[in-house]
Amino acid sequence: MTETMTGATARAVRFDGFGGPEVLYLADIPMPSPGPGEVVVAVRAAGVNPGESGIRSGALEFLYRTSFPSGEGSDLAGVVTQVGPGVTGFAAGDEVLGFSWTRSSHATHTAVPVTQLIRKPAALSWEVAGSLYVVGCTAYAAVRAIGVKPGETVAVSAAAGGVGTLTVQLLRHAGARVLGIASPSNGDWLAAHGVVPVPYGPDLADRLRAAAPDGIDAFIDLFGPQYVDLALELGIPKDRINTIIAFEAAQRLGVKAEGSDDASTVEVLQYVADLLVDGTLELPIAATYSLDDVAKAFEEVDRRHTRGKIVLLP
């Protein structure tokens, strides 16, 4: 049975202009109503992603146009509260995870097409389920883009971040030897997951060559254009270099730039979720915040020194 929400309100993160985390605020909004093929989800957890900072600051306006007031958030997990016309696969009370393409998951409730949802496995925590979409689909796309083969050596920048933690594990699952570029504080975690830790900083190229004297076959950049330049300096073929962030450099230099937009399907989401359930993958949760503390959550994300995911718990 669908709950009646007439006259009810929800709370959602909003911003009225570009800027830092300080422009974010919470607004009371009318309770979303499900359209045809949609359900309303009471959000239990929603991941926070660096790309959302880029949208909020205006840095990604060339890719993702913004109108104000704007909501935010893609990742979500929660409980279905209302079912729209034509929906047969989900019912009120179902636990789900998935994604919103309307920048609406940083909220207590949001309407989502059922084509963007899967059932939440009982074995996944709300925090992991609610922060899986962006990092899971991005990591999958990045690994697929370089066409990794068993026994190859792959270097990954920002290897201990939200996307990085899953990327290095997917590469290991594919049989690759992985060089994980990260801060020294993340070395133990990387080594425990079968990754060769390589500290970032001056003379990085020399450290990578020393760690892979027979050469590096492919490079996945999860941080910025300096790593695209580094990959080319190391002699890696352009079609074996993929960046999820350095779009201008990718276009200028002719390397790949495949990310979540290239693998945003429920099939990919289900595949990654299944690997988490069976223990093949682990998604570390760095911190959780309430909706009221959304600005603090983004301040931590923007420092770019987080291992794993930061998650809002509405």
N, C-alpha and C positions, 0 to 999 in steps of 0.2 A: 504494500500500500504506500502511496506517495503522501508525505507529510504536507500539510497545508501551511503555506508561508505568507499568506495575505497580511500585508501591513508590517511584516517583519523587516528588520534591517540587518545588514552585514557590515563588517569593517574591512577596509582595504587600504593598502599603501598607495599613496599618490605623490606626484610631484608636478609643479606648475611651470617649471622652467629648468634649463640645464644647470648643473652645478655638482657640488660634492654631496656626500651623504646628508649634509645638513638640510638639503632641500626636500628630503623625504618627510612625509607626515601621514598620519592615519585619518581616514575619513569614514563617516557613516554613510553607507550607500543603500539603496533599495535592495532587498534580497533578490539575487539573480533568479530569473525564470528560465527553465529549459525550453529551447526551441526544438523543432523536429530533429530527431537523431541525437539529442543532447541529454545529459543528466546534470543536476546540480550536485556538487561535491562539497561536503563540509571538510575543509582542509585540516588535516592533522599535522602535516609537515610539508615544508616547501624549501628546496635548496636555494642557496644564494650563490650567484655565479659572477665571475669577473666581466663577462660580456654585458651583464645588466648594468655594471658600473659604466661601461663604455657607452651604452645607450643613454643612461642618465646624464652623463657628462657632455653628451653631444659628439663624442669622438667617433661614434659609429653611425652618425646621421646619414652618411653617404650610403650605408647599407640598409639601415632600418629607420624609416621615417617616423617621427614622433609628433603627435598632436597633444595638446594640453587641455585639461589635466590628464596626465598619463598614469596608468597603472604599471605594474611590473611583475615579473616572475613567470617562469615557464614550468619548472619542476613542481610536482605535487603528488601527495598521497592523502587519501582520506576516505570518508564514508558517503555513499550516495544517499541524498536526502529527498530528491525529486527526480522524476523520470518524465522526459518529454514525449511528444507524439512519435509513434513508430519505433520506440525502443523496446526490444524484447530480450536482449542479452543481459541486461542489468536491472536490478530492483533496489528499492530503498533498503538500506542496511548493508549493502554489499561493500566490502573493502576493496579499494582500487588504487592503482598508481598510474601515472601517465604524464601528460604535458598539455599546456595551454599555449596557443599561438596568438592569444589576445592580450598578453601581458597582464594576467589577472590572477596568478596563483598566490601572490603575497597578500592573502586575504583570508577571512574566515570561511567564505563560501565563494565558489565560482562555477559557472556553467561551462561544460566541456563536451565536445562531440565524443560519442562512444568509440569512434574510430581512433581516438587518441588515448585510450585507456586499456589496461589489462587488469586482471584480478591480482590483488596483492597477495603474494605467497605468505602464508602464516609464519614462515621461518624468517622473514625479513622484518626488521624493526621498522617502525614508522619513520625514524630518521633516515635510514638507508633508502627505504622505498621512496620517500619524498624528495630525495636529492639524486635520484638515479638517472633521470632522462638525459639531461644535458651532458653530464660526464660520460655516461654509458654509451650514448649514440656517437658522441664526439670521438671517444677513444676507439670505438669500433671502426668509424670512418677513417680515422688516421692510420690505423694498422692496415686496413684494407687498401688504402691508397698507395702504400709503398710495396704491396705485393710480397710480403715477407715469406721466406722459405726456411724450413728447418735448417739449423746450423749457421744461418747468416748472423752477422753482427749488426746491431741497430743501436744508434745513439738517440737519446731522448732528453730534451731540455725540460726544465721544470718537472722533473720526473717524480717528485713527491707531492705535487699539487693535486687538486681534485681530479682533473683529467689524467694527470700523470700517473697517479697510483693505479688506475685501471689500465692505462696504456701499457705500462711496463709488464703488468701481469698478463694481459692478453698476448703480448709479444712472447713472453715466456711460455704461455700455453700453446703458442704456435711453433715452439721449438727454437726460438731465436736466442742468441747470446745478447744481453742488453747492457748497454752502458748508460747508467742513469745520472744525468747532470743535476746536481742539487746542492743544497748547503750541507756542510759537514754534519750538522745535527740530525740530518735524515739518513746518514750513511748506514746506521744499524738497521733501520727499517728496510731500506732497499736491499741490503745484503741478506736479510732474513727471507726476502722474497725472491732470491736467486738472481739479483741484479748486481752488477759491478758498479759501486758508487764512484762517481768522479766529481770532486768539488768544483763548483763554478769559480770564475775569477780570472785574473791575469794568467797567461800561459796555458789556458785551457786546451788549446789545440795540441800542445806538447803532451799534456796528460792523457788526452784521448788517443794520440798515436802510441803512447807507451802502453796503454791498456789494450790496444788492438794493433799489435805490430804487423799483422797480416792485412790490415785495412778494415774500413767500416763500409758495410754494404748499403746502408740506408740511414736516413736521419729524420726524426719527427720533432718539429719545433712546436713547443707549447707556450713559448714566452714572448718572442719578439724577433725583429728583423736581423739583429746581430747574429742570431743562430743560423739564419739562412745563409748569411755571408760565410759563417764558419763552416757550414756543411760544404759549400762550394770550395772553400779553401782546402778542405780535406780531400777534395777530388771525388766527391760522391756525385753520381749522375743526377741530372736535374729531375728525371722521372722517378727517382728514388728518394726525393726530398719532399716532405709534406709539412706545411705550416697551417695551424688552425687560427692564427692571429695576425700574421704579417702579410695582409692582403696586397698592399701596394708593392712590397718587395717581391711577392710571388708573381704578380703580373709583370713587373719590370724584369725579373730575372728568369722567368719561365719555369718556375717550380710549381708543385701542386699546392692547392689550398682547400683541402676537403675537410669538413667538420660536421657538426650536428645536422646542418641543413641537408647534407648528403646521405644521412642514414636515419632520418626521423620517421621510423615506422614502428608499429607495435610489435612486428616480428623481431626487429633488432632489440627492442626493449625487453621482450620476453626472453630472448637468447641470453642477454646479459644478466637478467634477473635469475634465470636458471643456473648460470655459472656461480652466482653469489649463493644461491640456496645450496648447491652441492659442495661448496667450499673451495671451488677452483679459484674464485676471486674473493677479495676482501675490499670493502670500501670504508676506509677510516672516517670517523666523524670527529672533526677537530673541536667543534663547539656548537652549542645551540643557543638560540635567542628567542625571546617573545616578539610578537609583532611590534609592541611598543618600543622595543630596542632595535628596530631595523637599521637605524643609522649606525649604531655601534657594530652591528653585524657587518655592514659594508665597510666600515673603517678597518675592521680586521681583514676582510677580503682584499681591500685595496693595498694593504701592506705586502701582499703576495708572498707571505712566508708561512702559509698554512699547509700542514700535511692533511690531505683529505678534504672533507666537506664541512662547510658551515651551513647550518640549517635553522630556518625559522619554524617555531612551533606555535601556530595560531591558537 
